Amino acid sequence: MNVKNSTMTRRRFLTTTAKASAVLAAPVFVPGPALGKDGRAAASERITVGGIGINSRGVAVLRDMLSQPDAQFLAICDIRADRRKAIKDMADGKYGNKDCATYRDLSELLARRDIDAVLITTGDRWHALGSVMAAKAGKDVYCEKPCSMTIGESQILAETMRRYGRVFQVGTQRRSIGNFKFAIGLARSGKLGKLHTLHASIAYYRPQVVHDWLPAEPEPPKEMVDWDLWLGPAPWRPYNHEYVAGIGGWLCHFDFNAGGGFLNWASHSVDLCQWANQADGTTPVEFEPVGAARGYAAKRVVHARYANGVKLVMRSNDPDGWLNLGSLPVRFEGEEGWVETGDSGKIALHPETLRTERTDFTEEGISATSHARNFFDCVKSRAQPVTNADIARSSHVASHAAAIAWMLDRKVAFDPAKEAFIGDDEANRMRTRAMREPWHM
């Protein structure tokens, strides 16, 4: 090396180092929120979230998620332009910026590598497919219930979450609510004696099987309402604004709901009964519709029986027989006592001597705050949430099997290990539905 060149190199090095030291010594401004001020977690501790199909119930869940200091909502995907704007405004208002991105196609949102988890609150037809797509894109998933349209979708969903190692929480939030946990604790502890009957409310929304089409209307511009994406895997039919207006517009139509709407409530209440009976991972072995319905399309009560002899009574939400403790009541009966509770947080039980622990619960059954907290904790720890994909699988399979018995209007036998009906080809054909091309799982 030439000495002159060597000297010049050292001089340049010393000059550059001095300048760099001056820059490093100067004060650097870091925004307060990035350091965890204003009650928010530091940026490195936040879980970034995207939303898919946020409306109605989804807005309430998102609001509970936004209350968590370590969650940051980055983007909304919806087929409706007005819903995209509404959720963007909600998120931007929360953070005081204009950063929430909007998408019409969920594949574009799922392609973002800076999103850790997604909240899926679309209609039933998109729950399983959207969750599977999210898992394959490396996202953890909080999905509203019912999380599957069929027994087959329940199986694929659970297997996909296991294969891709994703955290999955289904929105059966009552597993995280104090009064329900208390009642189930009594049932599982043996304090009610040997369990013999479980009661599940299944008909807050009236189950019915409707195959009619609403009158055809001109499709709006795709940017305003993407009708093809709204249908997704469901069979094609002409557009009508009532379908996309909200849950009341599509709920009664069989192509868009799970089990004729049977699972809208059963996915909650049967799940709680499964937990009380320590039956996570299995299902009843027989299902039988009982009693004529007042104005219903089929039977309004389904009786089921577990292999351990416990009876599961799935019945309407009519006040007869319930103790008016709020929506979605459940009741667990044993040889030495019983307990009933609902969304009000109140608890009725017998004998009263069982009321030895705190029973003045204040978090209502519709709140997703504790359930969202459990989900975010598991996203960080990689533990299984309280209603993970395997738990959802068994409770949804049980509910789908009950719905099939209700639709067939006859008793059916079921094999929990194979998740198939015994000697009943007609019932087994109803375990799956075809998906409209090009959608598949």
Secondary structure, 3 states (H helix, E strand, C coil): CCHHHHHHHHHHHHHHHHHHHHHHHCCCCCCHHHHCCCCCCCHHHCEEEEEECCCCHHHHHHHHHHCCCCEEEEEEECCEHHHHHHHHHHHHHHHCCCCCEEECCHHHHHCCCCCCEEEECCCHHHHHHHHHHHHHCCCEEEECCCCCCCHHHHHHHHHHHHHHCCCEEECCHHHHCHHHHHHHHHHHHCCCCCEEEEEEECCCCCCCCECCCCCCCCCCCCCCECHHHHHCCCCCCCCCHHHHHCHHHHCCEHHHCCHHHCHHHHHHHHHHHHHHCCCCCCCCCEEEEECCCCCCCCCCEEEEECCCCCEEEEECCCCCCCCCCCCCCEEEEECCCEEEECCCCCEEEECHHHCCCCCCCCCCCCCCHHHHHHHHHHHHHCCCCCCCHHHHHHHHHHHHHHHHHHHHCCCEEEECCCCEECCCHHHHHCCCCCCCCCCCC
